[in-house]
């Protein structure tokens, strides 16, 4: 390893799993602050490994996260999207979109920067808003916990039923 190797870009192979983890890292950093809910959601999505009765990240996922954070800090999102989009299947793209949207809403609302980043992912992945809308509606419903604390919430009104609009 040379003295200046630390300044080189990420030279490891880009895999779909790397793309997944790094996409989440881009989203949690999009608004310039990392909320506890976002980190918790990231760890839950990547899955942990049990050690001594508690769940930790695990060595393999810790390495993946370290690499993802380093990559995100040194690489514009447009470059990332150009590099990983061709290696992802449609199912992987949709999974990433669902998870980054869920991450953006994990603290209650999606900041404008998170909304803008989500739009970049949609466009790079070639997924229309119309196609993604049913997934969007389910994730918004999942994260709308005000239905439990706000009695006058529109979804709590008599006769209201939750339905997917296709």
N, C-alpha and C positions, 0 to 999 in steps of 0.2 A: 504494500500500500504506500503510495507516494504522499508527500506532504500536502499536496493540493487536491487529493482525491475527494476530500469532503465537499469540494465545490462542484463536483460533477453531478449531473442529474441522476435520477434513479435508473440504474442499468439492469435491474432484475426484470424478469419477464412479467408482463402485465397479464394477470389472470382475471377471470370473472369474479373470483372471490376478492381479489385486491380491488377491483373496480367497485364492488359492492361496499366494502369497508371505506374506501376513499370517498365515495359519493356521500356517505353518511358524515364523514369528517368535513367535507366541503359544506354540507348543509348546516351542521351545528356551529360552524364558524362564520356563516354567511352574514349574520347581523353584528359581528364584531364582539360578541360576548357568548360565552359557553355556559349555559344554564345547567344546573344539577339534573333536571328532568331530561335534558338532551343527552347528557353523558350516560345516565341510567338507561335510557332507551337504546343508545348505541351498544352498551354492554349486554343488554338483554337480547338484542337482535343478533349480535355476533355469537352469543352463547358463551357460557362459562364452563370451566372444568372444576369439579369439586376437589377441595384440598382441606383436609382437617376439619370437615364439617361445615365449612363456609364455601361459598361459590366465589371463585376468582376468575380472572380473565383467562388464565392458562398461558403457558409459555408460547404456544404456536399463535394464538390470537394476540398475545401481547406483542410479539414480533410483527404481526400483520398491522396492528394499530400503530406501532412506532413508525413503521415504514409509511403508512397512510398519512399520518400527521406530518412527517418530514416532507413527503411528496407534496402535500397540500400547501405547505408553507413556501415551497420553492417553485411551484408550477401554476400558471394561470389555469382557471377552470376550463377555458376554451381549448387549451392544449390537451388537458386531461380527457375531455370529451372526444376530441379528435382521435386520440390514441386508443381509447377503450371501446368506443361505440362499435367498431368493426368486429370485435371479438365476442360481443354479447349476443345471445339469442333473444328472440322476442320475449320469452318468458323471463329471462334475466333482466331485461330492460324494464318490463312492467313491475317486477319485484323491487328493483331499485327505486322506481318512481313511487310505488306505494310506501316504501319504507322511508324515503326522504321526506315525503309529504307528512307521514305520521310523525317523523322527527320534528319537522317544522311546526307542527301543531301541539307537540308534547307539553309546551309551557303555556298553552291556552290560545295563543294566536300566532299566525304566521306574519313575521315582520316583513315590511316591503322588500328588504334585501333577500329574504328567504323566498318570497313569491317570485322575484325576478330570477333567482337562481333556478327555481323549479321550472320556470318557463324555458330557460336555457336547456335544461335536461330534456324536457318534452320535445323541443325543436331538434336537438342533436340526435335524439333517439328516433325521430320520425313518428312520434305518437301524437295524434290530434287531441285537442281538448275534448272534442265530442266523444272520441273513443274512451278517454280516461275518465270522463264525467261520472259514470256509475261507481268506479273505485273511489273517486274523490268524495262522493256523497257518503259512502260507507265510512271512510276514514274521518270525515268531519263529524258524523254521527258518533263514532267511537270516542272522539275527543271532546264532545260537547257535554261535559259533566255538569253544566249549569242546569240541566233538566232535573237534577237532584236537589238543587239548592234554591232555585228561582221558581216559585210556584206560578208566576205569571208568564213563564217561558212559552213561546208560541207552540212548541211541541207538546206542552202539557195541557193544552186546551181541550175541553170535551169534544169528542168526535174526531180528533186528529189521529191519523194512523201514519206510521212510517212506512214508506214504500220506495222501492227503487224506480226511478224514471229512466227507461231505456230509450 
